[in-house]
Amino acid sequence: KVTENAKSSLASLKRENPLLEPTLAIIQAHNDQLIQEANKNFAEEIGLRVIHICLPEGSTKDEIVSEILRLNEDPNVQGLALDLPESLYSSKVLNAVKPEKDVDGLSSVNLGHLVHGDVCDCLVPPTVCAVMELLEDIGGKKVLLVGARGAEGAALQSVLQRQGAAVLSCHWRAPQLQSELGHADVVVFGSTKPSDVPVSCIKPGATVVSCAHDLLSEKHDYGQQKNPAAEKTVGSLAVAMRMQNMVKNMERWIQSQQYRKWDLHSLKLQPLSPVPSDIEISRAQSPKAVDVLAKEIGLLTDEIEIYGQTKAKVRLSLLERLKDQPDGKYVLVAGITPTPLGEGKSTVTVGLVQALTAHLNINSFACLRQPSQGPTFGVKGGAAGGGYAQVIPMEEFNLHLTGDIHAITAANNLLAAAIDARILHENTQSDKSLYNRLVPVVNGMRGFSAIQLARLRRLGINKTDPETLTEEEISKFVRLDIDPSTITWQRVVDTNDRFLRKITVGQANTEKGFVRQAQFDIAVASEIMAILALTTSLQDMKERLGKMVVANDKKGEPVTAEDLGVTGALAVLMKDAIKPTLMQTLEGTPVFVHAGPFANIAHGNSSVLADKIALKLVGEKGFVVTEAGFGADIGMEKFFNIKCRASGLVPSVVVLVATVRALKMHGGGPNVTAGAPLKKEYTEENLQLVADGCCNLQKQIQITQLFGVPVVVALNVFKTDSPAEVDLVCKIAKECGAFDAVPCNHWSAGGKGAVKLAQAVEKAANQKNSFKYLYSLELPIVEKIRIIAQKVYGAQDIELSPVAQSQVDRYTRQGFGNLPICMAKTHLSLSHQPERKGVPTGFILPISDVRASIGAGFIYPLVGTMSTMPGLPTRPCFYDIDLDPITEQVKGLF
């Protein structure tokens, strides 16, 4: 009966989940072949797959625990059971089994649920199930447990008591044993009876149940009395019950894979006035443990990799688990043309999700970029938001995080080293010598690696035996013939270091005179960073890394990372960086921090993967709020034309951030300089300056409308803004076509100060959406550049330098003409001239050079002169950054 029920239930599960292959692993540390055979037979009959791990007799607890931990992490094993000598059933061993894989139900977590009566959350141990199946109605009967110790004994006693039995437990050597045997209606032997212990005093007519682990085929005579006891053994029934538990475990496992409603508990804020420094605010809040946050938002235990107490990597397997879950709404936060101080897009992003989740009870996720060490220690400071709308702990957010930028640096520089090394070796060795080193004889055998076979196929050489290549084929295979003057791949470091903008490499005697000029970029400008932000899977990332063009050969053909044989190594260095990092806001709402490409020299958006995972987690009615770098003319345009193309995601609404301060600057106010006090024009009411500067706001609204997406203006309010100035901006924004315009006070009040913005975003996201791209990819490169220049920036036309035109011709000839465009332009003006504020018109946009990020998948024209390596100012932020050696607290971050 038990077997038939389990078989029927499992068949039903398999019909609903055709790819399901339930696997039970059993660790055995004895030589009882009967138990192993019984497990195998019952499993086959039911339809389960069983793996027996047979450890030698005498195995230690540590050896068993080691095997358990290995199986805990095996995604192909859904259940784990133990067949061990009694002496090894310790809490250390039993609790090593993951509760969700514990088929025998003997872990403390499972027993806790059982004892507390939480039957839905636990499995009853198979032996206990078998005992209860053998016993008829036991309500009011006296049950004696003999030798039933440990977890199994506790479970048996709990279940019997719940059925109304009066339960007494004693051990084999207890002096009162014979007396109690004479009074018990039911006797349950939990372990093998010692040979010298008589049990002839069993009450006539009593039921005896034996559940020792070695009783599969044994029979015992428990008395010579006139009315011998009715003896029963759990034996095979316990094995069948174990298989039934495995089926129940599969039902729970399948249920756990489904989307789960959030059970998020927000953290309370008590804003102070005046508002303290960002780091003081961050430190005053106690964040939730990240595993608690993960559970609240429906992540499974094996979907997170914890880094410390407050951050965790999220595994990409979640996308497969929730592939049928509808996406939530997709919100982009962009901005007007900013001052050098920034307009608070990150702060608005964080404040908006705090308002949505903590105050309106709507699931929402913020997806932010990881800040570079360059700005953090340079001028701008961190990027965790600010005031009472920030990600915590802010010092962890701004410093290293989970090491993604370091991984990018390592991968980037490995590729740079590979380029120069290959040039050196090709210049100093014959074809034969190169071939012998590239395809060496190992243990008497010679073979191509997988990446070498792929190169042979690209060359049209369909051979797999290294001994069969002709001299001509060997030459084609070993020589990349890189033209050093065409190398575009630079080394990187995550520090603002102006003296690395132009360097000379190869000056050591060992490089044999192969000197060339090169440069360093800042790490976040690496194409690998752009790839991390745009990739959609590990396989996709690996393919993109292989496609990266690092130079041309002497025939003018592109040379890739794949040609250098380094793709697999790059993927290995990036295997953890591809996973988004989970953190939280000051109010305990979830945040993904992932990737951090610059917006003036790359596409300036956080990762596609973080957005995709977040959209599944928030559910159909939830919101994912992500941020684009700098003004809408740069970050937003690239978000739509590059990121949305890579992801296939459609935005629901744009939040356009503005400040009275920036609008006054666009209206003709004096220059704003980082680190210098603001002029009085910015601290006193001046409605005319505000009105004149709203031309920039109007232009950015119009740019958003080019893409057919509703726009809500978020006016980031400062204490120096007058009510009249705030009202004027909101009025003009609505007149210019914004769906709504809302003043926001999240910096000083947290999510509460952005509730009206959240409500406006929710309404706007329900509007008709007619999203469209700005240009067709099939258009020529120059035409795509012209469309962006004219329609977005307001230029009269573009002008390509001879170098830029030759590059366009080369990329078109090489087959890269159908890629989107990523303009590298100043963020301080709609034009190429930072000093031109407001809405410049009639200008010719100069294109000084055109480069390609083929792995990332875009062409990037350089507008005017753009530096890919920032420099430190006279007084960098690091003057104020310090570490308390007693408390180990970081000081001075902002």
N, C-alpha and C positions, 0 to 999 in steps of 0.2 A: 504493500500500500504506500509506504513512504517513498519507495523508489519510483513507483508509477506517478505519484504526485509531482515529484521533483522533475521527472522526465518530461511530463506534460508542461510544467511551468517553463522549463528551459527551452523547449521547442517553441513555445509562444514568444519568448524573448528573442529567439533567433529569427523568427518570422518578421518581427518588427525591426530587428537590427541584423540584416543579412551578413554583415562583415564581422559579427561578434564571434570570437573564439575564446570562450572562458577557459582560463588555465589556473589550476590549483597546484601549487608547489608544496610538497611534503618533505620536511627534513627528518630523516630517520637516523638514529644513532644506536641501533641494535641489529641483531641478525634474525629477527622474527620474520621469516618469509611469508607467514600466513597473513599477518597484518598488511604487508605490502601487496600481496595478491588480492586481498579483499578490497583494499582501496582502489586498485586498478580495475577490478571487475565491476564494482558498483559505478565507478566513474564512466567506464565504457558504456554501460547499460543506460545511464542517464544522458550521456552525450558530452561529458566534460573531458577536457584534456588534463592529464595528471603528469607532473614531473616529480620523480623521486630523487631527492638528493641524499644519497646514502653515505653518511659519515662513518668512519670506523668506530667500533666499540672503544670506549675509553676517551672519546673526544671530550675536551674541556668545555666549560660554559662559554669561555671567550671565543673558542673556535665556532661554536654554534651561533653565538651572537653575531660574529663576523659574517656568517652565511646568511643569517636573517637580514642583516642590514643590506647586503647585496641584493637580495630578493625584494626587499622593500622598495628599492629604486628601479626595479625592472618593470617597465610599463606594460610588458606582455604578460605579467603575472598579476591576477586580480585577487587571488586568495592564497593564504599561507597557513599551513598546519604543521604540528610537531608530533612526532612519535619518538619519545625519548625514554630512557630509564627514569624511574620515579625520582631519583636523586638529582636529576638535572632540571626538574620543573621548579625553578626558582623565579622570583619576581624579576630578577635581572634578565633572565632569558625570555620570560613571557611578555614583559613590557618592551622588549626590543622589537616585537612585531608591531607594525603600524596598525592602529585600531581599525582602519578601514579595510585592512587585508586579513584581519584576525578571524578566521573561519571557526576556530575552536572556542572563541569567545572568552579567553582566559586572561586577557590583558586587564590592567586595573581600570582603564577607561570603560571597557565593556562591562566589567563587573560592577562598577559604580552605577552605571545606568540600570543594570539588572536589580541590584539591591534596592535602588530608589524607586523601582517600579516603572522606569521609563522603557517599557517593553518595545516600543517602536524604534528606539535608538540603539538597540542591542541585539545580539544573537545569544540564544541560550546554548551553553556548551553541549556538544553532541551526546556525551555520556549522560548528562542530566536529562536531555530530551528522551533518551532511550529508557532511563529509569522511570520517568513519568508515563511513558507509553506503556510500559509493562505493568505498572500499578493501576488498579482500578480506583474507584472513589476512595480517597484517603481522608476525607473530611472527618475530624474528630479522632482519628486513629493515632496511636503512639508509634512513632518512627524512631528507630535507633540507627544512627550512622556510626559505623565502626571503621576506623582507619581512613576516614575521608578527610584528608588534610588539604591545606593550601587553597588555591583558587577554586578548584573543582568542588571541594567540600563546602566552601562558602556559597558557591552558586547553588549547589544541591539543597543546602539548608534553607536558603532564601526562597527557592521555588516551592519546596515542600510546605513551608510555613504559609506561603501565599495561598496554597490550596487547602489550608485549614488544618494541617496536621500538627500534632504536638511533637516537636523534634528535639531529640537529645543526641549529643555527639560525644563519643569517647574513643580513646585509642586502644590498641590491642592489649596493652599491659595494664590497663586501668583496673584497680582492685574491685570496682563495682560492676565490671563487665558481665560476669555470670548472672548477677542479680538482675541487671537491666535486660539481659537477653530473655529472662523468664517472664518479663512484663510487656515486651514490645510486640505490637501487632505486625509491624514490618521491620525487617532488619536489612540494612543496605551496607554491604561490605565495599568500602571505597578503595581498598588495596588488597594485595595478596595476603591471605592468612598465614601467620607464622606457624610452622609445623607443630610447635610445642604449646600452642594455645588451644585448649578444648572449647568447643562451642556446642556441646551436647545439651546445654540448658535452654535451648531455644524453645520458646512457648509453642506448644502443639497447635498446629493450624496456622502458624505465622507464615507470612510471605518473606522469602529470602531472595534478595537481588545481589548478584555479584557484578561489580563493574571495574575490577582490576584490569590493567592493560594487557595482561598475559592470559586472559580467560577466553580467548576466541574458541578454542576447541576442548577446553578442560571441563570436567564435571567434578563436583565435590559432594561428599555426603556430609551433611551438617548435623546429623544426629541419629541416635539409635532409639529415640523415643517412640512410643506407640503410634503417635500421629506425626510422621515425619514432616518437616517443613516443606512447603511448596517452593522449590528452588527455580530461580530464573537467572539467566546471564544476559548482559547487555550485548556482548560480543558483536556479531554482524550488524545488529540494529544500530549500534553506536556509529559504525562506519557509514551506514546508510544515512543516518542523521547528519553526519559530517557533510556528506554530499548535498543533502537538502539545505544545510546552512550555506554551502557554497553557492547554490542557486539563489538563495535569499540575498547573499552578498552581491551577486551579479545584478539583482533587481535594484539594490541600493546604489550600486556603482553606476548603473545606467541613469538612475534618478539624479545622482550627484552631478552627472555630466550635463544635465539640462540647465537652462538659464534659471537663475535664482533671483527672487526679488531682493532688493537691497534691504539691509537692516542696519542702516548707518546711524550712528550716534554722534551728533555734532558736538564740538567743543564750544564752551561758552566763552564769550569775549566780554571784557570789562574795560572799554576804551578810556584812556586817561586824557586829560587836557591840562596843559599842552601835550601834544603827541610826543612820546619819547622817541629815541633813535630806533631805527629798524632792528638793530641787533638786540636792543633792550626789550623791545616788544616780542621778538622771536623767543628770547630766552625766558620771558615771563610766562609763556604758554607751555604746558606739558603735552607733548604730542602723544598720540596713541601709538602703541607698538605696531609696527608695520604689518605683522601677521594678523593682528586684530582687524586693522583696516581692510586688509585683503579679504578676510572672511566676510566682513560686512558688505562688501560690494560683489560677492559671489565668486571670488577666485578660489580654486581648489588648492589644497596644501602642496601638491606636487607641481603647481603652476608658478610658484614663486621661489626665488633664490634670495635669501635674506642677507643683506649687508649691514651688520650692526643692528641697532634697535629701530631705526626710523626710515630705512630705505630698502628696497628689494627690487631685483630684476624680475620681470614677468616673461615667462616662456611663450614662444610663439605658438605652441600647441593649442593654446586657448582659441586661436582663430579657427582651427579645425573643429574643436568641440562645439563652438557656437556659430558654425557656418550658416545654420538655418535661422538664426536669430535676426529679426529685422534691425536695421541700423536706427540710431537716434537722429536727432537734428544736428546739423553741422554748421557751426558759427565761426566766422573769421573776424578777429580783431585787427584792424588796420588803423592808420592815422593820417592826419594832415602832414604837410611838410614840417618836420620838427625843428625846434631850436637845438643847439648843441647839447642842451640839458635833457633832451628826450621829453615826450609828452605823457608818459605813463601808460603805455599799452599793456605792459605786463601787469601793472597794478590793476588796470581795468579788467583784464582777463581773470585775475584771481578774485577780485571783488565781485565780478559777475557770477562766477561759479559758487562763491560763498553765499550770495543772495539766492541763487536758484535752489541749491541743495539744503543749506542750513535754515533758510527763512521761508522758502516757498515749497519745500519738500518735493522738489523735482530732481531726479537723478541728473547729475552733471559732472563732467570731467574737464579739468584744464589740461591742455597739452602745450608745454613750454619747451623752449630751447635750453640746452645746457650752456651756461656762460663760459666764455673763454677766460683764461688767466690773464690775457692781455688787458682787456678793459677793467677786470677786477682789481688789478694792481696798477693800472694806468690812470685814466681820467674818470671814466664813467661809473666805476664801481660795479657791484653785482647786478644780477638780473632776476632776483627772486620776488619782484614786486616791491611794495613798500608800505610803511605805516601799518594799518590793521588789515591790509590785503596783501599777504605775502605767503610764500612757501616756507615751511619750517622743517628742520632747523636750517636757518638761512646760511649759516657758515658752512654746513655740509653741502648745501645746494651750490654754493659759490666756489668751493674748494675741492677739486678732484672728483667729487661725487663717487661714481663707481668705476672711474678710470677709463671712460670711453675715449676721451680726447687723447689720453696717453696711448691707447691702443691704435688710434688713427696715426699718431706721430710715429709709432713703431713700424706700422705697416707702410706708411708713406716713405720713411727713410730706408727701409729694407729695399723697396723698389728703386729708390735713388742710387743706393749702393750697387744694386744689381746692374744698373745701366752702365755706370762707369767701369765696373769690373769686367763686364762683357766687352766693352770697347777695348780695354787694356789687353785682355786675353786674345781677342781676335787680331789685334795689331802685333802680337808677339809670338803667335803660334801658327804652324801650318795647318791645313785642313785635316790632315791625318792626326796630328797631335791633338787638335781640338776635339775631333771625333772620339778618340780614345779616352779623353777625359770626360766628355759629355755622356758617353755610353761605355762605361768601364766594364771590365770583366770582374764579376763578383762570384767567388766560389766556383770558378771555372765556367760560369754562365754569363752571357751578355744579353741584355734586354732593354728595350725602350720603356721609359716610364709612361704613364697614361698621358701626361701633358705633352710629352715628346711625340707620341703617336698622333695626338690631335694636330700638332704642328706639321707632321708629315702629310696628314690628310689635307690640310690647308694648302700645302705646296703641291698637291696632286700626286704624291708618292704613296701608293697603296701597298706598302710593304710593312711587315711586322718583324722580320728577321734582320737584325743589324748587319749580318754578314753578307746580305744580298744587295746592298745599296751600291750603285755605281759611283765613280769618283765625282761625276757631275752632281749626282743626287746628294752625296756627302757634303759637297761644297755648299749647295743650296740650303741644306739642313743646318750646318754649323755656323754659317755666316749671316748675321743680321745686318751687317754693313751700316751701322748707325752713323748718320751724319751728325757729328757733335754740334754743329751750328744750329741744328733744328731741335735740339733737346728742349722740351717744354716742361719736363717734370723737375720740380725743385724740392729741396729738402725743407723741412718745417720744424718749428719750435713754438710752443705755446707761451711766448713772452714777447712783449713789444720791444724789439731790438733793432733800431734803425741801422746799426752798423753791419747788419747781415743782409741789407737790401742788395748789395753787390759784393760778391766774394770771388776768390780764385781757388780752385781745387786742383789737386794733383801736383803740389809743389815738392812733395817728399821724393828723395832719390829712388825709392822703391816703385814709384809710378812711372819711371823711365821717360820723363819729359812730356807726358801727356797732360799738359796744363790746359785748363779752360776756365772761362768766366762762368759763374753761376750765381745763385741767390738763395736766400731763405724766404719762405712765406710764413705767415702765422699759421699754426696747425689747423685752425678752423677754416682756412682758405683752401685746404687740400681737397682735391676732387674726391678723395675717399670719404670726407665728411659729407659732401653733397650726395654721394652714393648712399651713405648710411641713411640720410634723410629721405631719399626717394625710393629705396628698395622695398619690395613687397614680400620677400621671403629670403631664406638662406640661399636657396638655389639661384634666385634672381640676383642677390648680392654677389655671389661668386661669378656669375656670368658678366655682370657689370664690371667687376674688378678686372676680369680678363680682357675686356674690351678697351680699357683705358689706353689711350694713345700717348706715348711718352716722347716720341721723336719720329722723324722720317728716315728711311734709309737713303742711300746715295742715288737711288732711282726715283726718289720722291714718293715712295709708298709708305704708309703708316706702319710704325713698329709698336706693338702692344705689350702689355704686361704678360699676356698669354704667350707671346713669342719668346719672352725672357724666361718662361717656365716658372713664374713666381706666383701664379694665381692661387694655387692651393695654400701656399704659405700665408698669403695675405688674408685668405678666408679664415685660416686658423687663428691668426692674430685678432680678427674681428668677430669671432664666434660668440663672445659674450657681449660685446658692444652692440650687437644687433638687437638685443633685448631691451625694451623700454624700462626706465627706472620709475618705480612707484614711490611717491612721497605724499604729503598732505598740506593743506592750507592751515592757516591759524585757527580755522573753525572746524578742522578735522575732515574736510571734504577731499576727495582723491585728486591727485595730480600725476600726470606722466611727464617726466623730464627726459627728452631724447633728442640727440643731434643738436648742432648749433652752427649751421653755415651762416657766414656773414651775408647781409642782404645787399650790400653795395657791390660785392664782387662774386657772390653766389646767389642762390635763390632765397635765402633768408627765412626759411620756414622749418619748424620742427618736423619730426618724422611722419611719414605715411603710416608706418606700422603702429606707432602710438595712437594715431587718430583712428585707424581701423579697429584696433583692440578696444579702445575706449567707446567707439560707436556701438560695438556689440554689448559691452558691459552696461551701458546706461539704459539700454532697452528702447523700445520704439518711441516712447514719449519723453525720453531723456535728451540731454544736450551735451555736445562736445564743443568746447570753446578753445580754439587754437589761435595763435598769434603770428602775424607776418611782420618782418622787420621793417623799420623806417616807415616812410610815407606810403600811401596807397599806390602812388605812381611806381614804386619799386617793389616792395614786399607783396602787396596784394596782386599786382599784375603778374608777378612770377608765380604766386600761389595758384592763380586761375590757369595760366597758360602752361605752366610746367608741372606743378605738384598735382593739380586735379587731373591732368592728362595721365600722369604716372599712376595715380591711385584709382581713377575711375569714380571718385566720390564727387557728389554734387553739393555745393554749399547752399545752406538755407537762408542765411542772412549775413550781412556785413555790419560790424560795429565799427564806426569811424570815430576815433578818439581825437578830440581837440582840446586846446586850452586857451583861455583868454590871453595868456602870456605869449603864446606862439602867434595868435591872430594879430596881436598888437605889433609884433615884429614884422609880419607880412603887410601890415598897414602902414609901414614906414617908421616903426620904432627903431631905436638905436640897437647896435649889435649886442647879442647875448653871448657872453664868454664863460665857459665852464670855470668855476673857481672864483670868479669875480662877482661882487655884489650887483644885484639888479638895479638898473637905473629907475628913477622915479616914475617914468612913463609906465612901468610894469607893476608898480606897487600902489599907484593912485588911479582913481576912475578916469577913463578917457574913452568915451563912447565912440568918438570919431575914429580913433585908431582901430578900435574893434571892428566897426562897420567896414572900414576900408580893407582890413585884413581878411574879412570873411570871403573875399574873392578866392582865396586859396581853398577854403572849406568848400565853396561852391564847385570849384574845379575838381576836387577829390570826390565829391558826391557824383559829379558827372562821369568821372572815370569808372566809379562803381557801377553806374547805370549802363555803361557800355557792355557790361557782362550780364545784365538782366537780373541782378540780385537785389532784393530790398535792402536798404541801408538805414541803420539807426545811429544817430550821432550821440556819442557819450561825451559830455562836457566834463572834463576832469577839473573839479573846482578846487581852487587854492584860497587860502584865507584872505589874500589880498584882492580877490575878485569881488566887485560890488554886485548886489542883486540886479541892478539895472544892466550891467554888462552881461551877466549870465542870461537874463531874459532876452536880451537883444540877440545873442548868439543862437539861442534855441529858436527864436522867431525866424531869423534869417535862414537857418538850416532847413526848417520845414518849408519855407517858401522856395528853397532851392531844390526841393524834391525828396528830402529825407522822409522816410515813413514816420519817424518820430525823432525828437531831440530831447535828451534828458540830462539834467545836471546830476553829477554823482559825487558822493561824499564818502566813498569806501575807504579812502586813505585814513580818514579820521574816525570812521565809525564801523569799518568792516563791512560784511555783507549787508547789514541793515541799511547802509548808505547807498547801496546799489539795487535795492528792491525794485524801484520804479524802472530802472534800466532793464532788469530781468523780465519784468512784466511786458515792457515794450518789445524786447527781443522775442519773447514767447508769441506775442501777437504777430510780429513781423514774419516769424518763421512759418506761420500758417497762411501767409499770403501766396498768391500764385507766383511760381518761380519759373522764369524763362531764361535760365542760365545758358550762356553761349560763350565760346572761345572768341578771342579778338581776331585771330587769323587762322587760315588753313595751313597745315604743315607742308602742304605740297607747293606753297608759294616759294619763289627763290629767296635765298637768305637775305639779300639786300632789300627785297620788298617787305619782308617780315620786320626788319629793323626799321624801315621807313614808316610802317603802320604804327609801331609803338611810339616812335618819335613824334609823329604828327597827331595821332589820336589821343595818346596818353600825356606826353610832355607838352604838347602844343607847339612843336617846332614847325618852321616853314618847310624845311627839308633836311636831308642828311648829306654829309660830305665825307667820303671815305678816303683815307690816305692811300698812297700807292701800296704800302705794306698791307693795309687792311684789305684792299681789293685783291691783291695776290693771294692772300690767305683764303678769302671767300672763294676764289677760283679753285684753289687747291682742295678745299673741303668739299666743294661741289663735285669736282672730278673724282675724289675719293669715295663718294657716295654718302656723304654726311649732310647733304642739303636739306633733308626733310626733318631735321631736328628743330625743336622750339628754341627761342632766343632768350638768353639770360643777360640783360644789359648790366654792365658794370659802370655805374654812374654815381656821382655825388648824391647824397641823401638830403643835402641842405637846400636844394632848390629843384624846381621842376625842370630847370635847364641844366646845362653842364657847368654853369658858373655858380658856385656856392653863394656868392654875394647877391645874386638876383633873387629877390623874395617875391611874394605875392604870386602872380600868374604871368610869367614872362611870355612874350609872343614875338613872332617875326624872326626868331633866331635860327641859325643853321647849326645842326647838331654834328660836331666833328667826331668821326670814328677813327681813332688813331691806330687801332689794331683789332684783329678778330682772332679769337682762340677757340679751342674746342675741348669740351669735357665729354668725350664719347661714352665713357662708362656711365657717367651721371645722366647723359642723354640730352645735352644742350650745347648750343654754340654761344660763346659769350664775347660780344663786342666790347671793347674798352672805349668809353666816352671820355675824350680828353686824356688827362693823366690820372691814373688810379694806382694807388699803392696797395700791394698785397701784404705789406709788413708795416704795421703801425709803429710809431716811435713813442718813447716815454716823454712826458712833459717835464718842465723844470722841477715841478713839485708833484711827483706821482702820489697815488693813493697809499702806496706802501709806507709813507712817512707816518701814517696814523694806525697802521696795522701792527698788532703786537700779540704776544701770548703770555698769559699769566702762568708762571712756572709752578705755582702752588695749586691753583684750581684747574689748570690746563684750558681755561676759557680763552677764546679768541676775542680780541678787542679791535675796534676800529673799522670793521667791515660795514659797508652801507649799501 
